[in-house]
Structures are given as structure tokens and as C-alpha cells.
Amino acid sequence: MERKKITTEFPDAKKWGGQIQNWMDGLPTDIYARYDSTELRSREKQLAEMIGTSDAALFNSGMGAIVTAMEAEELKSGDVVLCGKDVYSETAKYFKDLKKRGIRIILIDSGNAEEIEQAIGRERPRLIVLESTGNSPEMPVCDLKRLGKNAKEANNFYHAELNPKKSLKLYLERHELLKKLPEDFQEGLLQNIEEFRKGQNPFVFRDAVKKFEKLLQTPTRSIAVKGIAEIAKFISNRSREKLSLIVDNTLSSPAIRNPFKELEGSGVEMVVVESGTKHYQKGQDKITLGIAYSNKGEKIERIRAERAKLGTYLQPVAEKEIPTDIAEAMPEIMKRHGGNALTLARILEKSGNVLDVGHPNLEKHKNSEIAKEIAPEGLVSVFYIQVPDAEKFVGKVKELGGDSIGIGGSFGHPKTWLFNLGENNVRIAAGSESPEEFEKILDIFKQAVAQINEDK
């Protein structure tokens, strides 16, 4: 369908009136921004081309992106979600709501490939949600290449061994019912179970209960109801449709780390989400912004449909604030962010006043080999340090740096920012300063460390 610009005026009343009438029949409409707009689609296409995928969707925030992507997965009670321990705090709060729906949340260390592999084999998850690099002092780096292999193997096992038909046969064999229930009844029951899964309407089992009662000559209808319910529950608990992935790639962005390249050839469905507030505005920080992209076009279409329902779409007035040249500018900006962060981390690692430096590219990091393989010049734009007195350290750097140093909890800015996390932890978000400008930032940190050492 050809997309039109958003309008509040109908120059051709007859034409638009017909479209409004069709709206009630469930046909697509472009009257409101929540459904579509030429500008939004154009921007999404531009970013998709930069990323190297077929499509992308924009949202009013990073949380809007991840919640919408999660809702589009259509999780049901009994489903298992493996979740990285270091996911964004608001995402963790959302998982609490999922638990209330009967969805099991299992926490994993996203930087421990062995733990993830064992959890997949043990828990048989429907979905895995983690950060490509964790935004925490440990900064775990997920081995996405190995995760893709594990997910592919799990899906092959699900399809071969954990499908509804095989689960039904297993139940009937265990209860010596296989020969008593004809093939056509079994096929009909499987159809009823699928209908119930989609609509949660128990009346779809009405005919199956009657046939079950007649075939087994049960003394009461309630026994037949209980029997069908047990079979349906067994199949639902045992069967697995597929394993999908949602990866939060905010810290690196596709300009530094593109998860699709690591999962290439696995065939596993993956949605990547990011807080575009951080790296998609050239440091302007004018709007909150989220983005989702996938290796499956139909996934983005489902996400768009959910976006319209939830109202998490990006408003046209906000879309205009995204720099028009972001796709061309972002790779170079992110290269500077990543390189500056790693350079500063190495300097502070050698400092006598810094107790610990957490950066995935440093040799001591448990996932350093993965980080160096993906981005040897710097995987992330932020890192963490531990110092004897976080307040004193941040204060001294700000005192010496003045306006050239920012204080706050965000990142992706042109200048370097610090954030006191408490408990002696400081997060440093390296800016995108030029090499000449960043030399001055390095001198500020060196002076701050030296002066703090003198004060001891």
C-alpha cells in the first residue's frame, strides 16, 4: 500500500471518507502517526540500510522499543524467558509484570557461555533477553556467535522432539490410551489445543470432551473434562514452538558491533533493540528515542502492529530532531567514542589511585578475547572504575575539567561524562572528542589522579 503523509485535512472528502469507512473493517490506515507516516518510514529505511538489515522500527524511547518487542513475542503462561542479570533496571521491573502472567524468568550471566548453554538445555526457554555488553561494573560480553549455535540446536530439538504431536503420543502411551483414541480424534484435539493457545477460550474443547467421554465410556462428564484438561496441560508444558532472541545493543550500536554478523547463517529469529537517545542524535540529547531491527521482516511488522496498539511510536515532531546525516556520521562518531573509552581505561588501569577498571577490551576481563575479536579498537563507549572515594574523584575531575567534563547518568555526548554510582563506583562515558581534544581530557584525568595521590 502506498503510504501518504500525515494530514488533518481531507482535500478529497469522498476518497478519505471511503478509507475511514474501511478502517472499521480492519484495513490499514495512515490517518494517524501511530499507524504510519512517510517521514517515519523513510527514516526507518535509512537506518535499516546503515545497519545492513531489511527493516527497522522507531519508538518514543528505548523502553518503548524493548517492551513492544517483548509484547510482540506473544508470550503465554508457562513460557520460560532467560534474562541477563545485567539488563536495564526498568527492563527488570517489566519482567516482574511478566511473572504475574505466569511467565517464568530465569536469570543468567550473559557473559558466561557455558551457563547459558546449560540453562537452554535445562529450562527449554521460549525467549532469551540480554545485553550484547552489560551496562554494569562487570560489563559481561555475550558470545552471540555461540548463542546463535545453541539457539539453532535448541530449535532443531524443539521441532523434532518437543512438538505437540509427539507430546500427545507420549502422554497417551504413558496412560495406555494410544490405541483407545483414534487418529482423527488426536488430530482434532491438537487443533483444539492450538485454538486454545491463541484465544484462551476453553469452549473449543466442548466437542472433544463429548467424544472423549464416549470413547472411554467415562461415568461422568467431569471426568472427561478433567482428562482433556490434563492432556492439554501436559502438551502445553512439554511442547516448545521456537526459541527467539532479543538483544539490547545500546552500548555498542551497530556501528561498532552488529549482532546479525555474529548470528549469520544460524536461522535464529532475533530482534535487536537500542536506546537511540544515546547514539542516534550525534550527542544532541533532544529527544528520547528507541529503535528495533531484526533479521526477519515479519518480526518488525508484528512489532509495528504492537507499537500502534501500545502507542510507543515515535511522534513526527520527534522524528524531525534526528540528524538527517546520522547514518553517514554515526560510524565515525562511534569509532571515536569506542577508541577514546579504551584509551582512557588503559591509562586509568595503570593509575595508582584507581582500584579497578572494568572495560571488556582490557586483558584481565573474562570476555576480553570476544571483545578484541569484535572491536579491537574499543567495543563500548562507556566503562566503569572503582576508586577509594568516588565523590572526591568525580569532584576533582570536574574541578580541573570545568565545562569540558559533563556530570550525569547518560552517555553518547560529544564531551566526556562521569557519574558517581556510589559504593566507590564511577561510570565514565567517553565523549566523541577529536584526538587533539581528547589529549586534553586525558591530561585532566592524569592531573586529577596525581593530585588525589598527593592529598593522601
C-alpha positions as CSV (number, residue, x, y, z in Angstrom):
1,M,0.0,0.0,0.0
2,E,1.3,3.4,-0.9
3,R,2.0,5.5,2.2
4,K,0.8,9.1,2.5
5,K,1.9,11.9,4.6
6,I,0.0,12.5,7.8
7,T,-2.8,15.0,7.4
8,T,-5.5,16.5,9.4
9,E,-7.2,17.9,6.3
10,F,-9.1,15.9,3.7
11,P,-8.9,17.6,0.2
12,D,-10.8,14.7,-1.4
13,A,-13.6,14.0,1.1
14,K,-15.1,11.1,-0.9
15,K,-11.7,9.3,-1.1
16,W,-10.8,9.8,2.5
17,G,-14.3,9.0,3.7
18,G,-14.1,5.6,2.0
19,Q,-10.8,5.0,3.7
20,I,-12.2,5.9,7.1
21,Q,-15.1,3.5,6.4
22,N,-12.7,0.7,5.6
23,W,-10.8,1.4,8.8
24,M,-13.6,-0.4,10.8
25,D,-13.1,-3.5,8.6
26,G,-9.5,-3.8,9.9
27,L,-7.8,-2.4,6.8
28,P,-4.6,-0.4,7.2
29,T,-4.8,3.3,7.6
30,D,-2.3,6.1,7.5
31,I,-4.5,8.8,9.0
32,Y,-2.6,8.8,12.3
33,A,1.1,8.7,13.0
34,R,0.7,5.7,15.2
35,Y,-0.2,3.6,12.1
36,D,2.4,5.1,9.7
37,S,3.8,8.2,8.1
38,T,6.0,8.8,5.1
39,E,8.6,10.5,7.2
40,L,8.9,7.8,9.8
41,R,9.1,5.0,7.2
42,S,11.8,6.9,5.3
43,R,13.8,7.4,8.5
44,E,13.5,3.7,9.4
45,K,14.6,2.7,5.9
46,Q,17.6,5.0,6.2
47,L,18.7,3.4,9.5
48,A,18.0,-0.1,8.3
49,E,20.3,0.4,5.4
50,M,23.0,1.7,7.7
51,I,22.6,-1.4,9.9
52,G,22.5,-3.8,7.0
53,T,19.1,-5.2,7.5
54,S,15.8,-5.1,5.6
55,D,13.8,-3.0,8.1
56,A,13.7,-1.2,11.4
57,A,11.1,0.4,13.7
58,L,11.5,3.6,15.7
59,F,9.9,4.3,19.1
60,N,9.5,7.1,21.6
61,S,12.1,5.6,24.0
62,G,14.4,2.7,24.5
63,M,12.0,1.1,26.9
64,G,9.2,1.6,24.4
65,A,11.3,-0.4,21.9
66,I,12.0,-3.4,24.3
67,V,8.6,-3.6,25.8
68,T,7.0,-3.5,22.4
69,A,9.4,-6.2,21.0
70,M,8.6,-8.3,24.1
71,E,4.9,-8.0,23.7
72,A,5.1,-8.9,20.0
73,E,6.6,-12.2,21.0
74,E,3.1,-13.2,22.4
75,L,4.4,-15.0,25.4
76,K,1.9,-17.1,27.3
77,S,1.6,-18.6,30.8
78,G,4.2,-21.3,31.3
79,D,6.7,-19.9,28.8
80,V,10.3,-19.5,30.1
81,V,12.5,-16.5,29.5
82,L,16.2,-16.5,30.1
83,C,17.2,-13.0,31.1
84,G,20.6,-11.4,31.6
85,K,21.3,-10.4,35.1
86,D,22.6,-7.0,33.9
87,V,19.6,-5.8,31.9
88,Y,18.5,-2.3,32.3
89,S,16.8,-1.7,35.6
90,E,13.4,-0.7,34.0
91,T,13.5,-3.8,31.9
92,A,13.9,-5.8,35.1
93,K,10.8,-4.2,36.5
94,Y,8.9,-5.1,33.4
95,F,9.9,-8.7,33.9
96,K,8.2,-8.6,37.3
97,D,4.9,-7.9,35.4
98,L,5.6,-10.9,33.2
99,K,5.9,-13.1,36.2
100,K,2.4,-12.1,37.2
101,R,1.2,-13.5,33.9
102,G,2.7,-16.9,34.7
103,I,5.8,-16.5,32.7
104,R,9.0,-17.9,34.3
105,I,12.0,-15.6,34.4
106,I,15.4,-17.3,34.8
107,L,18.4,-15.0,35.4
108,I,21.7,-15.8,33.6
109,D,25.1,-14.4,33.4
110,S,25.2,-13.1,29.8
111,G,29.0,-13.3,29.8
112,N,29.1,-17.0,30.7
113,A,28.5,-19.0,27.6
114,E,28.6,-22.4,29.4
115,E,25.9,-21.2,31.9
116,I,23.7,-20.1,29.1
117,E,24.1,-23.3,27.2
118,Q,23.2,-25.4,30.3
119,A,20.2,-23.2,31.0
120,I,18.9,-23.7,27.5
121,G,19.2,-27.4,27.8
122,R,17.6,-27.5,31.3
123,E,14.9,-24.8,31.0
124,R,13.9,-25.1,27.3
125,P,13.2,-21.4,27.0
126,R,10.9,-19.7,24.6
127,L,12.9,-16.4,24.6
128,I,16.3,-15.2,25.7
129,V,16.7,-11.5,26.5
130,L,20.2,-10.0,27.3
131,E,22.5,-7.2,26.5
132,S,25.3,-7.7,24.0
133,T,27.5,-6.0,26.6
134,G,26.1,-5.5,30.0
135,N,25.8,-1.9,31.4
136,S,27.2,-2.8,34.8
137,P,30.6,-2.7,36.5
138,E,31.4,-6.2,35.4
139,M,30.5,-5.4,31.7
140,P,29.8,-9.0,30.6
141,V,30.1,-9.6,26.9
142,C,27.8,-12.1,25.3
143,D,29.3,-14.6,22.9
144,L,26.5,-14.2,20.3
145,K,28.1,-16.5,17.8
146,R,28.0,-19.4,20.3
147,L,24.5,-18.3,21.5
148,G,23.3,-18.5,17.9
149,K,24.6,-22.0,17.6
150,N,23.0,-23.0,20.9
151,A,19.7,-21.5,19.8
152,K,19.8,-23.3,16.4
153,E,20.4,-26.6,18.1
154,A,17.6,-25.9,20.6
155,N,15.1,-25.1,17.8
156,N,16.1,-28.3,15.9
157,F,15.4,-30.3,19.1
158,Y,12.1,-28.4,19.8
159,H,10.8,-29.2,16.3
160,A,11.9,-32.9,16.3
161,E,11.2,-33.9,19.9
162,L,9.1,-31.3,21.6
163,N,6.3,-30.7,19.1
164,P,2.6,-31.1,20.2
165,K,2.0,-34.3,18.2
166,K,5.0,-36.1,19.8
167,S,4.0,-34.8,23.2
168,L,0.4,-36.1,22.8
169,K,1.7,-39.5,21.7
170,L,4.0,-39.7,24.7
171,Y,1.1,-38.9,27.1
172,L,-1.2,-41.5,25.5
173,E,1.5,-44.1,25.6
174,R,2.2,-43.4,29.3
175,H,-1.6,-43.8,30.1
176,E,-2.2,-46.7,27.8
177,L,-4.7,-44.6,25.8
178,L,-2.9,-44.6,22.4
179,K,-5.0,-47.5,20.9
180,K,-8.2,-46.3,22.5
181,L,-8.2,-42.8,20.9
182,P,-8.4,-42.9,17.1
183,E,-6.1,-40.8,14.9
184,D,-8.9,-38.4,13.8
185,F,-9.7,-37.6,17.5
186,Q,-6.0,-37.0,18.2
187,E,-5.7,-34.6,15.3
188,G,-8.8,-32.8,16.3
189,L,-7.6,-32.5,19.9
190,L,-4.3,-31.0,18.7
191,Q,-6.3,-28.4,16.7
192,N,-8.3,-27.5,19.8
193,I,-5.2,-27.1,21.8
194,E,-3.7,-24.7,19.2
195,E,-7.0,-22.7,19.1
196,F,-7.0,-22.5,22.9
197,R,-3.4,-21.3,22.9
198,K,-4.3,-18.4,20.6
199,G,-7.6,-17.4,22.2
200,Q,-7.6,-18.9,25.7
201,N,-11.2,-20.0,25.1
202,P,-12.0,-23.3,27.0
203,F,-15.2,-23.9,24.9
204,V,-13.0,-25.0,22.0
205,F,-12.8,-28.4,23.8
206,R,-16.5,-28.9,24.0
207,D,-16.8,-31.5,21.2
208,A,-13.5,-33.2,22.3
209,V,-14.9,-33.7,25.8
210,K,-18.1,-35.3,24.4
211,K,-16.0,-37.6,22.1
212,F,-13.6,-38.5,24.9
213,E,-16.5,-39.3,27.2
214,K,-18.0,-41.6,24.6
215,L,-14.7,-43.3,23.5
216,L,-13.6,-44.1,27.1
217,Q,-17.1,-44.6,28.4
218,T,-16.4,-42.3,31.4
219,P,-19.1,-42.4,34.2
220,T,-19.4,-38.6,34.4
221,R,-18.8,-35.6,32.2
222,S,-16.5,-34.1,34.8
223,I,-14.1,-37.0,34.5
224,A,-13.9,-36.4,30.7
225,V,-13.4,-32.7,31.3
226,K,-10.5,-33.4,33.7
227,G,-9.0,-35.9,31.3
228,I,-8.9,-33.5,28.4
229,A,-7.6,-30.7,30.7
230,E,-4.7,-33.0,31.8
231,I,-3.8,-33.8,28.3
232,A,-3.9,-30.2,27.2
233,K,-1.8,-29.1,30.1
234,F,0.8,-31.8,29.5
235,I,1.2,-30.9,25.9
236,S,1.3,-27.2,26.6
237,N,4.0,-27.7,29.3
238,R,6.1,-30.1,27.3
239,S,5.9,-28.6,23.8
240,R,8.1,-25.9,22.5
241,E,7.4,-23.8,19.4
242,K,10.7,-22.0,19.0
243,L,13.4,-20.1,20.7
244,S,13.9,-16.4,19.8
245,L,16.4,-13.8,20.9
246,I,16.1,-10.2,21.9
247,V,19.4,-8.4,22.3
248,D,20.0,-4.9,23.7
249,N,22.9,-3.5,21.8
250,T,22.8,0.1,23.2
251,L,26.4,0.3,24.5
252,S,28.0,-0.5,21.1
253,S,25.4,0.3,18.5
254,P,25.6,-1.5,15.1
255,A,28.4,0.9,14.1
256,I,30.7,-1.0,16.5
257,R,29.0,-4.3,16.9
258,N,26.4,-5.7,14.6
259,P,24.8,-8.8,16.2
260,F,23.5,-10.1,12.8
261,K,27.0,-10.7,11.6
262,E,27.7,-13.0,14.6
263,L,24.4,-14.9,14.1
264,E,24.8,-15.1,10.3
265,G,23.6,-18.5,9.0
266,S,22.0,-19.7,12.3
267,G,18.5,-19.1,11.1
268,V,17.5,-18.0,14.6
269,E,14.9,-15.2,14.9
270,M,16.5,-12.2,16.6
271,V,15.3,-8.7,17.4
272,V,17.9,-6.1,18.4
273,V,16.8,-3.1,20.5
274,E,18.7,0.1,21.4
275,S,18.1,3.3,23.3
276,G,18.6,5.7,20.4
277,T,18.7,8.5,22.9
278,K,22.3,7.7,23.4
279,H,24.0,7.3,20.0
280,Y,21.5,8.2,17.3
281,Q,21.4,12.0,17.8
282,K,25.1,13.0,17.4
283,G,25.1,13.8,21.1
284,Q,22.3,16.4,20.9
285,D,20.1,14.6,23.5
286,K,17.0,16.5,22.3
287,I,14.5,13.6,22.4
288,T,14.1,10.1,23.9
289,L,14.3,7.5,21.1
290,G,14.3,3.8,20.7
291,I,15.0,1.5,17.8
292,A,14.3,-2.2,17.0
293,Y,15.6,-4.1,14.0
294,S,15.5,-7.8,13.1
295,N,16.8,-10.4,10.7
296,K,13.2,-11.4,10.0
297,G,11.0,-8.8,8.2
298,E,7.8,-10.3,9.6
299,K,9.0,-9.7,13.1
300,I,9.3,-6.0,12.5
301,E,5.8,-5.9,11.0
302,R,4.4,-7.6,14.2
303,I,6.3,-5.1,16.3
304,R,4.8,-2.3,14.3
305,A,1.3,-3.6,14.9
306,E,2.1,-3.8,18.6
307,R,3.6,-0.4,18.5
308,A,0.3,1.1,17.2
309,K,-1.6,-0.7,19.9
310,L,0.6,0.4,22.7
311,G,1.2,3.9,21.4
312,T,5.0,3.6,21.6
313,Y,5.6,5.0,18.1
314,L,7.9,8.0,17.5
315,Q,6.0,11.2,17.1
316,P,6.6,13.1,13.9
317,V,7.8,16.2,15.8
318,A,10.4,14.0,17.5
319,E,11.4,12.2,14.2
320,K,12.4,15.6,12.8
321,E,15.0,16.0,15.6
322,I,17.1,13.1,14.4
323,P,20.0,14.5,12.4
324,T,19.4,13.9,8.7
325,D,23.0,12.7,8.2
326,I,23.1,10.3,11.2
327,A,23.6,7.2,9.0
328,E,26.7,8.7,7.4
329,A,28.1,10.3,10.6
330,M,27.4,7.6,13.2
331,P,30.2,5.1,12.3
332,E,32.9,7.7,12.7
333,I,31.4,9.2,15.8
334,M,31.1,5.7,17.4
335,K,34.7,4.8,16.4
336,R,35.9,7.9,18.4
337,H,33.6,7.1,21.4
338,G,35.0,3.5,21.5
339,G,38.6,4.4,20.9
340,N,38.5,7.2,23.5
341,A,37.0,5.0,26.1
342,L,39.6,2.3,25.7
343,T,42.5,4.7,25.7
344,L,41.3,6.3,28.9
345,A,40.6,2.9,30.5
346,R,44.1,1.8,29.8
347,I,45.6,4.9,31.4
348,L,43.4,4.6,34.5
349,E,44.3,0.9,34.8
350,K,47.9,1.9,35.3
351,S,47.0,4.6,37.8
352,G,47.8,4.1,41.5
353,N,44.7,5.7,42.7
354,V,42.2,3.5,40.8
355,L,41.4,0.2,42.5
356,D,39.8,-1.4,39.5
357,V,38.9,-0.7,35.8
358,G,36.1,-2.6,34.1
359,H,36.4,-2.5,30.4
360,P,35.8,-5.5,28.2
361,N,38.8,-4.9,26.0
362,L,41.3,-5.0,28.9
363,E,43.3,-8.2,29.2
364,K,42.1,-9.1,32.6
365,H,38.4,-9.0,31.6
366,K,36.9,-12.5,31.4
367,N,35.4,-11.8,27.9
368,S,38.4,-9.8,26.5
369,E,39.0,-12.3,23.7
370,I,35.5,-11.8,22.4
371,A,35.7,-8.0,22.7
372,K,39.0,-7.8,20.9
373,E,37.8,-10.1,18.1
374,I,34.7,-8.0,17.5
375,A,36.2,-4.5,18.1
376,P,39.9,-4.4,18.9
377,E,39.9,-0.6,18.9
378,G,37.1,-0.4,21.6
379,L,33.9,-2.3,22.0
380,V,31.9,0.2,24.0
381,S,31.7,3.9,24.7
382,V,31.4,3.6,28.5
383,F,33.3,1.7,31.2
384,Y,33.4,1.5,35.0
385,I,36.1,2.2,37.6
386,Q,36.3,1.7,41.3
387,V,38.1,4.3,43.4
388,P,38.6,4.8,47.2
389,D,36.4,7.9,47.2
390,A,34.0,8.2,44.2
391,E,32.7,11.6,45.2
392,K,36.2,13.0,45.6
393,F,37.4,11.6,42.3
394,V,34.4,12.9,40.3
395,G,34.7,16.3,42.0
396,K,38.4,16.6,41.2
397,V,38.0,15.7,37.6
398,K,35.1,18.2,37.2
399,E,37.1,20.9,39.1
400,L,40.1,20.5,36.7
401,G,38.0,20.0,33.6
402,G,35.3,22.6,34.0
403,D,32.9,22.8,31.1
404,S,34.8,20.2,29.1
405,I,33.6,17.5,31.6
406,G,29.9,16.6,32.0
407,I,28.3,15.1,35.1
408,G,25.3,12.8,34.7
409,G,24.0,9.3,34.1
410,S,23.7,9.4,30.3
411,F,26.2,8.8,27.5
412,G,26.8,9.3,23.8
413,H,27.6,13.0,24.2
414,P,30.3,15.0,22.4
415,K,32.1,15.5,25.7
416,T,33.2,13.0,28.3
417,W,30.7,12.5,31.2
418,L,31.2,11.0,34.7
419,F,28.6,9.5,37.0
420,N,29.0,8.7,40.7
421,L,27.2,5.4,41.2
422,G,28.0,5.2,44.9
423,E,29.9,2.4,46.7
424,N,33.1,3.7,45.2
425,N,31.9,3.0,41.6
426,V,32.1,5.6,38.8
427,R,30.9,5.2,35.3
428,I,32.9,7.1,32.6
429,A,31.2,7.8,29.3
430,A,33.9,8.8,26.9
431,G,32.9,11.6,24.5
432,S,33.5,11.8,20.8
433,E,36.2,14.4,21.1
434,S,38.8,14.6,18.3
435,P,42.3,13.1,19.1
436,E,43.6,16.6,19.8
437,E,40.7,17.5,22.1
438,F,40.8,14.1,23.8
439,E,44.5,14.6,24.7
440,K,43.4,17.4,26.9
441,I,40.8,15.2,28.6
442,L,43.5,12.6,29.3
443,D,45.6,15.2,30.9
444,I,42.7,16.3,33.1
445,F,42.3,12.7,34.4
446,K,46.1,12.3,34.9
447,Q,46.2,15.5,36.9
448,A,43.2,14.5,39.0
449,V,44.8,11.2,39.9
450,A,48.1,12.8,40.7
451,Q,46.5,15.5,43.0
452,I,44.4,12.9,44.8
453,N,47.6,10.9,45.4
454,E,49.3,14.0,46.8
455,D,46.4,14.5,49.2
456,K,46.8,11.1,50.8
